[in-house]
Amino acid sequence: MFADLAPGVRSAAGRVASAEAGASRVAELAEEAASSGTFGVGGLLVDRHGAIVAEAVNAVVEEGYVRDPTAHVERQLVDWYFRSRSTAPLPGPDELTIVCSLDPCAMCAGAILKSGFSVVAVAEDPMSGVHEGGRPVRLPEELQEAARERFALFAVRDSRPPSYHRLAEALIGDVAPATKVRCQIAFERSLVTVRPIVAGVAEEAESGRVTDADQRRLREASLTLPPGMSVAPDDFPLVATADRSRLTAFLAGDHSCLVDAAGRPICVAAGAEHESPARTSVLELIRGYVSMRNQLWRAGGLALPHPRFCSVVVRQAPGTAEDALLTLGALGSLLEERRLARQLPLLSFLEGDQQRFERYIASLPPLYKDEIEVTAGLLAPARAARPST
């Protein structure tokens, strides 16, 4: 069955009476997550009066498998909120704050900015967090003003001054240095075991390519796929050589396609932003492909390429800085380590401003631009066949 969008979120009650109380609770949740074998991060969703609406733990890994590389605390809370508000009387996003044990990554920062929430974090993340020197500057320049208004780090007694502009009164105050250390330790210790699970091993798929036989088996397999997702047609050519009009039609309607190391389409997914702003086609594709790989692997059948061999192709590059941050961050979370194939950019688009995306990538935290080496760019048109003489 396709993974729930927010497996780590649960409804909660009670009230956060102080900054220390909120920070201590997310530290407990981070430790809970780490002890279960996933990234050690926890969070709360609270209203402007400090009432707790929900709590969450990271849910990227379950029982040693990658369940959903996008299941970070903040992204889960965003999607949980938009799913729940149709059946429960919830405040608007601008009245809610995500309290997190760790500085938001690029994906979560994009989801928060796009959705209208605020966030306050306990511990910094020097590799993937958007804060540097206490300010949210590791993101596109056009987003930094909004981030200064809506992103914050808790003041830490005797070591870190407050950085918040708009924060629920119950969350204003400092936290104990020991609480910050708990949050840091929960995350840092989990990295040692969890990152290798996400990044995979070389033996999983040495070539990173899907054969004709693989594609037929994939289409014949009994897979449970999310709405809007499908296996690519058997006869679809490599994207670098495909007729541009056919490729454009294939990706119409906000579809994203995942291709193997050679550029062969494996699967395609549509977005669901009418249900949640964070449910772009790229994030839907990521979740669907990981679910597809897991189903096939556990059935003892086909081993599809690890995402580090793959690229994502879209018709139109994400149009806003928030969408770009969300997309590039999610692709980084999918890989966790340097790519193993580079024939195409990690994010390839038929239409869009390549220089703008190069500037966006340069603004990202070190994990994305230096370690994973996220790339984005135009897909070069197929060369016309040379006339015979």
Secondary structure, 3 states (H helix, E strand, C coil): CCCCCCCCEEECCCECCCHHHHHHHHHHHHHHHHHCCCCCCEEEEEECCCEEEEEEECCCEECCEECCCCCCHHHHHHHHHHHHCCCCCCCCHHHEEEEEEECCCHHHHHHHHHHCCEEEEEECCCCCCCEECCEECCCCHHHHHHHHHHEEECEECCCECCCCCCCCHHHCCEECHHHHHHHHHHHHHHHHHHHHHHHCCHHHCCCCCCCHHHHHHHHHCCCCCCCCEEECCCCCCCCCCCCHHHHHHHCCCCEEEEECCCCCEEEEEECCCCCCCCCCHHHHHHHHHHHHHHHHHHCCCCCCCCHHHCEEEEEECCCCHHHHHHHHHHHHHHHCCCCCCCCCCCEEEEECCHHHHHHHHHCCCHHHHHHHCCCEEECCCCCCCCCCC
